[in-house]
Amino acid sequence: MKLRKIILAGLLSIAVFVVSGCWDMVDIDRRFFVGNIGIDKAAVHGKLKVEFTMPIVRKISGEGGQGGGGGGGSTIASVSTVAESIHAAARQMSHRLSRRLFFEHTRVILIGEEAARDGIEGVVNFLSRNTEVNRRGRIMVVKGKAEDALKVKNEYETFLAMYIANIFENWTFCSKFIEITIDDFMKSVYSTKGNVLLPRLKPGKMDVSIGGAAVIKNYKLVGWLDENETLGVNFVLGKVRGGDLTFRQPGEDYPVVMSIIQISTKMELVEAGTYPKFKISPRIVADIVETPVDMKIDANMIKSMEKDLEEKVNKIILKGVKKLQKEFQVDVLGFGEYLYKYRPDIWEYYREDWENIFPDVEVVVDTKATIRGIGASL
C-alpha cells in the first residue's frame, strides 16, 4: 500500500512537468486565423504597409442571432498598418485587436510590385523565423498593389485565400505559371542567395489571374516573364504536367489544338569550354483535341503535326531561356545546380564567375513528340 502511494506521488510529480509544456497555449476562441498577408511599399520611406485578412467565424457560423453580430455584412475582416517589418506589423495589431493573430492557416502571401522591387529580404526573414506560418501556403508577386488583390470579391468562393490557393490546383492543365509553395520558396531563395521565380498575380474587380512569373534577382524584382516564356522555363525545370498548344495549318481558319498528356525532360552538359554548352531534351506525348472539321488525319499528317509540335516547343523553351540569360542575367533554370550536383569538378572551374558566364551559356533544345490519340472520328 505504501509503495503504491509512493509510485502515485511520483507519477503526479512527473505529470506536473509534462503539462507545464502548455503554458503558452492560446484558446481557439482567442485567435484570429489569418488567411492572407498583403505587403506593399508604404508612403513613409523605409516602411511597409501590411494587411491581414481573416474570416469572422461568428458570422460564418451564424452565431449571435439578431443583435449578436451574426447575419449580414462581410464574413472577412481586413486590418492594415504601416510598420518597419511584417513582424512589427503583427505586433502592432495587439494594440487594436481583441485576439491574437494566428498564421498556421495562412494560405497566401502577396507582395506588391513596388515592395518587391525594393527587396524581399524582410519577407524571407519573417518566414524563416516565424514557425507558425503554414509552409504549404503560396507566395506570389502582384502586378500592381497587394491591397488591390485583397479587395477582390469573388462570387464563387467565400474566402479569397482559398480561391487563390485553389487556382494552383489548375497548374496541371496549363503550366503557364510557377508552381511553388512557401517551403519550396525558402529552400530555393537560400540555395541561390536570393534568385528565384515566383508566380505573377494580376487583380481584377471580381477575380484574379495567375500567369507568368516574377523574376527575383539578389532578393529584388527585376522583371517579368509572360505566360509562354514561363511555360518554356517550366519545360527546362521539368515542371510541365499538362497544357494545350495551338497551331495554324496553312489555308485553315480553325486551329489545331494538342493537349500534353505525358512529358519528361532531360538536361545534360554537352561541352565544357570557356562557356559550357547544355542540351535540353523534352519527350512529349500529346493528344489532338481540336481540328478544322474537314481536316483528314492520316499517318503523314500525324508525322507533320509531330514535327510542328517539336518545333513549337523548341521555340517556347529558347524564348524563356534567352530572356533570363540576356535581359535578366540570372540563372533560375538550374544549370549551375546541375553542374554542382553532377559535375562538381567542372563547377569548380565556373563557380566564382558563374553570374557573368551564365548569359553566354549555349543552350540547344531537342524535343521529340509523339501524338498518341486523335480523338473520336465518324
C-alpha positions in Angstrom: 0.0 0.0 0.0 2.8 2.4 1.0 4.6 1.5 -2.3 1.5 2.4 -4.3 1.3 5.8 -2.7 5.0 6.5 -3.4 4.5 5.5 -7.1 1.4 7.6 -7.4 3.1 10.6 -5.9 6.0 10.1 -8.3 3.6 9.9 -11.3 1.8 13.1 -10.2 5.2 14.9 -9.9 6.1 13.9 -13.5 2.7 15.0 -14.7 3.2 18.5 -13.4 6.3 18.9 -15.6 4.6 17.4 -18.6 1.5 19.5 -18.6 3.6 22.7 -18.0 4.5 22.5 -21.7 1.2 24.1 -22.5 1.9 27.3 -20.5 1.8 29.4 -23.6 -1.4 27.8 -25.1 -3.9 30.3 -26.6 -7.5 29.0 -26.7 -9.0 28.8 -30.2 -11.7 31.4 -29.4 -8.9 33.9 -28.6 -7.3 33.7 -32.1 -7.8 35.3 -35.5 -6.9 32.9 -38.2 -5.0 34.9 -40.9 -5.8 33.8 -44.4 -3.9 36.3 -46.5 -1.0 38.7 -45.9 -0.6 41.6 -48.3 2.7 43.6 -48.3 3.0 46.9 -50.1 5.5 49.8 -50.1 4.3 52.5 -47.7 4.2 56.2 -48.4 6.6 56.6 -45.4 10.2 55.9 -46.6 11.6 52.6 -45.4 8.3 51.2 -44.2 5.8 48.7 -45.3 2.0 48.7 -45.4 1.0 45.2 -44.2 -2.6 44.0 -44.4 -4.0 40.9 -42.8 -7.3 39.3 -43.7 -9.2 36.7 -41.7 -12.6 35.1 -41.6 -15.2 36.3 -39.0 -16.1 32.9 -37.6 -19.3 34.0 -35.7 -20.7 35.4 -39.0 -19.9 32.3 -41.0 -21.4 30.0 -38.4 -24.4 32.4 -37.8 -23.8 32.7 -34.1 -25.2 35.6 -32.2 -28.5 35.9 -33.9 -30.1 39.3 -34.2 -28.2 41.9 -32.3 -25.4 39.4 -31.7 -23.2 40.2 -34.7 -24.4 37.4 -37.0 -26.2 37.7 -40.2 -25.4 40.4 -42.7 -22.1 42.1 -43.5 -18.9 40.8 -44.8 -17.6 37.5 -43.4 -14.0 38.6 -43.9 -12.2 41.2 -41.8 -9.3 43.2 -43.0 -6.8 45.2 -40.9 -3.7 47.0 -42.1 -0.9 49.0 -40.5 2.3 50.7 -41.5 5.5 49.3 -39.9 9.1 48.6 -40.5 8.6 44.9 -40.8 5.9 42.2 -41.1 6.6 41.0 -37.6 6.3 44.6 -36.2 3.1 45.0 -38.1 1.7 41.8 -36.5 2.7 43.1 -33.0 1.1 46.4 -33.6 -2.2 44.7 -34.2 -2.2 43.7 -30.5 -3.0 47.3 -29.7 -6.1 47.2 -31.9 -7.4 43.6 -32.0 -9.1 41.7 -29.2 -7.5 38.4 -30.3 -4.1 37.2 -31.3 -3.1 36.8 -35.0 -2.5 33.2 -35.8 -0.6 32.2 -39.0 -0.8 28.4 -39.2 -3.7 28.6 -41.6 -2.3 31.4 -43.8 -2.8 30.3 -47.4 -1.5 33.2 -49.4 1.2 35.9 -49.1 1.0 38.7 -51.7 3.9 41.0 -52.3 3.1 44.3 -54.2 5.3 45.2 -57.2 6.9 48.2 -55.6 7.7 46.4 -52.4 9.2 43.5 -54.4 11.4 45.9 -56.4 12.7 47.4 -53.1 13.6 43.8 -51.9 12.0 40.8 -50.3 14.6 40.2 -47.6 12.1 41.2 -45.0 9.6 38.6 -46.2 12.3 35.9 -46.2 13.4 36.9 -42.7 9.8 36.8 -41.4 9.2 33.4 -42.9 12.5 31.9 -41.7 11.9 33.0 -38.1 8.1 32.6 -37.7 7.5 28.9 -37.1 3.7 29.4 -37.2 3.4 30.2 -40.9 2.0 27.4 -43.0 4.8 26.1 -45.2 2.3 24.7 -47.7 0.9 28.2 -48.4 1.6 30.2 -51.5 3.7 33.3 -52.1 3.4 35.5 -55.2 4.1 38.9 -56.6 1.2 41.2 -57.6 1.3 43.2 -60.8 0.4 46.4 -59.0 -0.5 46.6 -55.3 -1.2 43.7 -53.0 -4.0 45.7 -51.4 -5.9 45.8 -54.7 -5.7 42.0 -54.9 -7.1 41.7 -51.3 -10.1 43.8 -52.3 -11.3 41.2 -54.9 -14.8 39.9 -54.1 -15.1 36.6 -56.0 -18.7 35.5 -56.3 -17.8 31.8 -56.4 -15.8 31.5 -53.3 -16.4 32.8 -49.8 -12.7 33.1 -48.9 -10.2 34.9 -51.1 -7.3 32.8 -49.7 -9.0 29.6 -50.7 -9.9 31.0 -54.1 -6.3 32.0 -54.9 -4.8 28.9 -53.4 -7.1 26.6 -55.3 -6.2 28.2 -58.7 -2.8 26.4 -58.2 -4.7 23.1 -58.5 -5.2 24.0 -62.2 -1.5 24.1 -62.8 -1.6 20.6 -64.4 -3.9 22.0 -67.1 -1.8 24.9 -68.2 1.7 25.0 -66.6 2.0 28.7 -67.5 2.7 29.9 -64.0 5.2 29.0 -61.4 4.0 26.3 -59.0 5.8 26.9 -55.7 4.9 26.6 -52.0 6.4 28.8 -49.2 8.6 25.8 -48.3 9.9 25.5 -51.8 10.5 29.2 -52.0 12.5 29.3 -48.8 14.7 26.4 -50.0 15.3 28.0 -53.4 16.0 31.5 -52.2 18.6 30.3 -49.7 20.3 27.9 -52.0 20.6 30.6 -54.8 21.3 33.5 -52.5 18.2 35.4 -53.5 17.4 34.2 -57.0 14.0 32.7 -57.6 10.9 32.7 -59.8 7.6 33.5 -58.2 4.0 33.4 -59.6 2.6 36.6 -61.0 -0.9 37.7 -60.0 -3.0 40.3 -61.7 -6.0 41.5 -59.7 -9.3 42.3 -61.4 -12.6 43.5 -59.9 -14.3 40.2 -59.4 -11.4 37.8 -59.9 -7.6 37.4 -60.2 -5.4 36.0 -62.9 -2.3 33.9 -62.1 0.0 33.6 -65.1 3.6 34.3 -66.0 6.4 34.8 -63.4 8.2 37.4 -61.4 11.9 37.2 -61.8 13.7 37.8 -58.4 17.4 38.5 -58.6 19.5 39.2 -55.5 16.2 39.4 -53.5 14.7 42.1 -55.8 12.1 42.0 -58.5 13.9 42.8 -61.8 11.1 42.0 -64.3 8.5 39.6 -65.6 8.2 36.5 -67.8 5.0 36.2 -69.9 2.9 33.1 -69.9 4.7 31.4 -72.8 8.1 32.3 -71.5 7.1 30.8 -68.2 5.9 27.6 -70.0 9.3 27.4 -71.6 11.0 27.7 -68.2 8.8 25.0 -66.8 9.9 22.7 -69.6 13.5 23.2 -68.7 12.8 22.7 -65.0 10.8 19.5 -65.7 7.7 21.0 -64.2 5.2 20.8 -67.1 2.4 18.5 -66.2 -0.1 19.3 -69.0 -1.5 22.1 -71.1 -2.6 22.8 -74.6 -0.6 24.1 -77.6 -2.3 25.7 -80.6 -1.2 25.6 -84.3 -2.5 27.1 -87.5 -2.4 24.9 -90.6 -1.9 26.6 -94.0 -5.2 27.6 -95.5 -7.2 26.8 -92.4 -9.1 29.3 -90.3 -9.7 27.0 -87.4 -6.7 25.9 -85.3 -5.3 22.5 -84.4 -5.1 22.1 -80.6 -2.9 19.5 -79.0 -3.1 18.6 -75.3 0.1 17.4 -73.5 -0.5 14.1 -71.8 2.9 13.0 -70.7 6.3 14.7 -70.6 9.8 14.1 -69.3 12.8 16.5 -69.6 16.5 15.6 -69.5 19.3 18.2 -69.0 22.9 17.3 -69.9 26.2 19.0 -70.3 27.5 18.7 -73.9 30.7 20.7 -73.7 32.7 22.5 -71.1 34.8 25.2 -72.7 35.1 28.9 -72.0 31.3 28.8 -71.8 29.5 25.5 -71.2 27.0 24.0 -73.6 23.8 22.3 -72.4 21.3 20.2 -74.1 17.6 20.1 -73.1 15.7 17.1 -74.3 11.9 17.1 -73.7 10.0 14.0 -74.6 6.3 14.7 -75.1 3.2 12.6 -75.7 0.1 14.5 -76.8 -3.4 14.1 -78.0 -5.2 16.0 -80.7 -8.2 17.6 -79.1 -9.4 20.0 -81.8 -9.0 20.4 -85.6 -10.8 22.0 -88.5 -13.9 20.0 -89.2 -12.8 18.8 -92.7 -9.2 18.0 -91.9 -8.2 14.5 -92.8 -5.8 12.9 -90.4 -3.6 10.1 -91.7 -0.2 8.8 -90.9 1.6 11.5 -92.9 -0.5 14.3 -91.3 0.4 12.9 -87.8 4.1 12.9 -88.6 3.8 16.5 -89.9 2.0 17.6 -86.7 4.6 15.9 -84.5 7.2 17.9 -86.3 5.2 21.1 -85.8 4.8 20.3 -82.1 8.6 19.7 -81.7 9.5 23.0 -83.4 6.9 24.9 -81.3 8.2 23.6 -78.0 11.8 24.3 -79.1 10.9 27.9 -79.7 9.0 28.3 -76.5 11.8 27.0 -74.4 14.5 29.1 -76.1 12.4 32.2 -75.8 12.2 31.8 -72.0 15.9 30.8 -71.6 17.2 33.7 -73.7 15.2 36.3 -71.8 16.6 35.1 -68.5 20.1 35.0 -70.0 20.2 38.2 -71.9 17.7 40.6 -70.2 17.9 39.5 -66.5 21.2 37.6 -66.5 20.1 35.3 -63.7 20.3 31.5 -63.5 17.0 30.3 -62.1 16.9 27.4 -64.5 19.1 25.0 -62.6 22.2 24.9 -64.9 24.6 25.9 -62.1 22.8 23.4 -59.8 23.2 20.7 -62.4 27.0 21.2 -62.5 27.2 21.4 -58.8 25.4 18.1 -58.3 26.6 16.0 -61.3 29.9 17.6 -62.4 31.5 19.2 -59.3 34.9 19.2 -60.9 33.7 21.4 -63.8 31.6 23.5 -61.4 34.7 24.5 -59.5 36.1 26.0 -62.7 33.0 28.1 -63.3 31.7 28.8 -59.8 33.4 32.0 -58.9 32.3 33.8 -62.1 29.1 32.0 -62.9 26.9 35.1 -62.8 29.0 36.5 -65.7 29.3 33.2 -67.5 25.6 32.3 -67.5 24.4 34.9 -70.1 26.7 33.3 -72.7 25.9 29.7 -71.9 24.9 27.9 -75.1 21.6 26.0 -74.9 20.3 23.7 -77.5 16.9 22.1 -77.4 16.0 18.7 -78.9 12.3 17.9 -78.5 10.8 14.6 -79.5 7.0 14.4 -79.8 4.6 11.5 -80.2 0.9 12.0 -81.0 -0.9 9.3 -79.1 -4.6 9.9 -79.8 -6.6 11.8 -82.5 -10.0 11.8 -80.7 -13.2 10.2 -81.9 -13.9 10.0 -85.6 -17.1 9.2 -87.6 
